[in-house]
């Protein structure tokens, strides 16, 4: 069990039984190693565990962000304190309200630990400590209008671009 603490909070991570973590106080570095580097599963999980640990350290020190761009006529988003169609899962939960071409607004509840803001009506800024939760919620929002290659409309995450296709003329 590894606890990572920083100015933005505290996160706990379970290490695999074959992994060990040594923290060097003088150099301010942590060294992750496995018991038997010749075993394929341990080598694979070595890199995965290192990446998760790195994301935890970045999350509690700087935080993770996702910027979503809504591209399309009339596409806009807002942050609401209450929803018309959904009940809050926890007290004080906020909702992202999307107007992306459906006959009704799409209301998505923010997961715990994720903060959202709309600097412009066509931009959503998601911030949080856990990268996995922030990016999963960004993907959930993107799912409602994936970028389409003919008109270039949709919801784009973190500077994503799409190559436009030529129109088919028959």
C-alpha positions as CSV (number, residue, x, y, z in Angstrom):
1,X,0.0,0.0,0.0
2,X,1.4,3.4,-1.1
3,X,0.1,6.7,0.2
4,X,0.8,9.8,-1.9
5,X,0.1,13.2,-0.3
6,X,0.4,16.6,-1.8
7,X,-1.1,20.1,-1.7
8,X,-4.3,19.0,-3.6
9,X,-5.0,15.9,-1.5
10,X,-4.1,12.4,-0.6
11,X,-4.3,9.2,-2.7
12,X,-3.8,5.6,-1.8
13,X,-2.5,3.0,-4.3
14,X,-2.3,-0.8,-3.9
15,X,1.0,-2.2,-5.2
16,X,1.1,-5.7,-6.8
17,X,2.6,-8.3,-4.4
18,X,5.7,-8.8,-6.5
19,X,6.5,-5.0,-6.7
20,X,8.5,-3.1,-4.2
21,X,9.0,0.7,-3.8
22,X,12.0,2.3,-2.2
23,X,11.9,6.0,-1.4
24,X,15.2,7.8,-1.3
25,X,14.8,10.8,1.0
26,X,18.1,12.5,0.1
27,X,17.6,12.5,-3.7
28,X,13.8,12.8,-3.4
29,X,13.2,9.9,-5.8
30,X,11.2,6.7,-5.6
31,X,12.5,3.5,-7.2
32,X,10.0,0.8,-8.2
33,X,11.3,-2.7,-8.8
34,X,9.9,-6.2,-9.2
35,X,11.0,-9.5,-7.7
36,X,11.8,-11.4,-10.9
37,X,12.3,-9.2,-14.0
38,X,12.5,-12.4,-16.2
39,X,8.8,-13.1,-15.8
40,X,6.7,-11.4,-18.5
41,X,3.7,-10.5,-16.3
42,X,5.9,-8.8,-13.8
43,X,7.7,-6.8,-16.5
44,X,4.4,-5.7,-18.0
45,X,2.9,-4.6,-14.7
46,X,6.2,-2.9,-13.7
47,X,5.6,-0.2,-16.4
48,X,1.9,0.0,-15.7
49,X,2.4,0.4,-11.9
50,X,5.1,3.0,-12.5
51,X,2.7,5.0,-14.8
52,X,-0.1,4.8,-12.2
53,X,2.3,5.9,-9.5
54,X,3.5,8.8,-11.7
55,X,-0.2,9.9,-12.3
56,X,-0.9,9.8,-8.6
57,X,2.1,12.0,-7.8
58,X,1.2,14.5,-10.6
59,X,-2.4,14.5,-9.4
60,X,-1.8,15.4,-5.8
61,X,0.8,18.0,-6.7
62,X,-0.5,19.7,-9.9
63,X,-3.8,18.0,-10.7
64,X,-5.1,16.7,-14.0
65,X,-7.2,18.7,-16.5
66,X,-9.2,17.9,-19.6
67,X,-10.4,20.6,-22.0
68,X,-13.4,19.8,-24.1
69,X,-14.4,21.9,-27.2
70,X,-18.0,21.8,-28.5
71,X,-17.9,22.4,-32.3
72,X,-21.3,22.9,-34.0
73,X,-24.0,25.4,-34.6
74,X,-25.9,25.8,-31.3
75,X,-23.7,23.5,-29.3
76,X,-23.1,24.8,-25.8
77,X,-22.6,23.7,-22.3
78,X,-23.3,25.0,-18.8
79,X,-22.7,23.9,-15.2
80,X,-25.9,23.6,-13.2
81,X,-26.4,23.1,-9.4
82,X,-29.5,21.0,-10.0
83,X,-30.8,18.8,-12.8
84,X,-34.3,18.6,-14.3
85,X,-34.2,14.9,-15.0
86,X,-31.7,13.4,-12.6
87,X,-31.4,13.1,-8.8
88,X,-28.0,14.0,-7.2
89,X,-25.9,11.0,-6.2
90,X,-24.3,12.9,-3.3
91,X,-25.1,16.2,-1.6
92,X,-23.9,19.2,-3.5
93,X,-23.4,17.4,-6.7
94,X,-23.2,19.6,-9.8
95,X,-24.3,18.7,-13.3
96,X,-23.0,19.4,-16.8
97,X,-25.8,20.4,-19.1
98,X,-25.1,19.9,-22.8
99,X,-27.1,21.2,-25.7
100,X,-25.7,19.3,-28.6
101,X,-28.5,19.0,-31.2
102,X,-31.0,16.7,-29.3
103,X,-34.5,17.8,-28.5
104,X,-33.6,17.9,-24.8
105,X,-30.5,18.9,-22.8
106,X,-28.2,16.2,-21.8
107,X,-27.5,16.3,-18.0
108,X,-24.5,14.4,-16.6
109,X,-23.6,14.4,-12.9
110,X,-20.1,15.3,-12.0
111,X,-18.2,12.4,-10.2
112,X,-16.7,13.1,-6.8
113,X,-13.4,14.8,-6.9
114,X,-14.0,16.4,-10.4
115,X,-14.6,20.1,-10.7
116,X,-16.0,21.6,-13.9
117,X,-16.2,25.1,-15.3
118,X,-17.2,26.7,-18.6
119,X,-14.9,29.6,-19.5
120,X,-16.9,29.9,-22.7
121,X,-20.2,28.3,-23.7
122,X,-18.4,26.1,-26.1
123,X,-15.6,25.0,-23.8
124,X,-15.7,22.7,-20.7
125,X,-12.7,22.6,-18.3
126,X,-12.6,19.5,-16.1
127,X,-10.1,19.4,-13.2
128,X,-9.4,16.7,-10.6
129,X,-6.8,14.7,-8.7
130,X,-7.4,11.3,-10.3
131,X,-6.5,11.3,-14.0
132,X,-8.5,8.1,-14.7
133,X,-11.7,9.7,-13.3
134,X,-11.2,13.0,-15.1
135,X,-10.5,11.4,-18.5
136,X,-13.3,8.8,-18.1
137,X,-15.8,11.6,-17.5
138,X,-14.4,13.5,-20.5
139,X,-15.0,10.4,-22.6
140,X,-18.5,10.1,-21.2
141,X,-19.3,13.6,-22.4
142,X,-17.6,13.1,-25.8
143,X,-19.7,10.0,-26.3
144,X,-22.8,12.2,-26.9
145,X,-21.4,13.7,-30.0
146,X,-18.2,12.1,-31.3
147,X,-16.4,14.2,-33.9
148,X,-17.6,13.4,-37.4
149,X,-15.4,13.6,-40.4
150,X,-17.7,15.2,-43.0
151,X,-18.6,18.5,-41.3
152,X,-16.1,18.5,-38.4
153,X,-18.8,18.8,-35.7
154,X,-18.7,17.1,-32.4
155,X,-17.0,17.2,-29.0
156,X,-13.2,17.3,-29.0
157,X,-11.1,16.4,-26.0
158,X,-7.7,18.0,-25.3
159,X,-6.8,19.5,-28.6
160,X,-8.0,16.4,-30.6
161,X,-8.3,17.0,-34.3
162,X,-10.0,15.1,-37.1
163,X,-9.2,14.9,-40.8
164,X,-12.1,16.0,-42.9
165,X,-13.2,13.7,-45.7
166,X,-14.3,14.9,-49.1
167,X,-18.0,14.9,-49.9
168,X,-19.2,12.0,-52.0
169,X,-20.7,13.3,-55.2
170,X,-22.8,10.8,-57.2
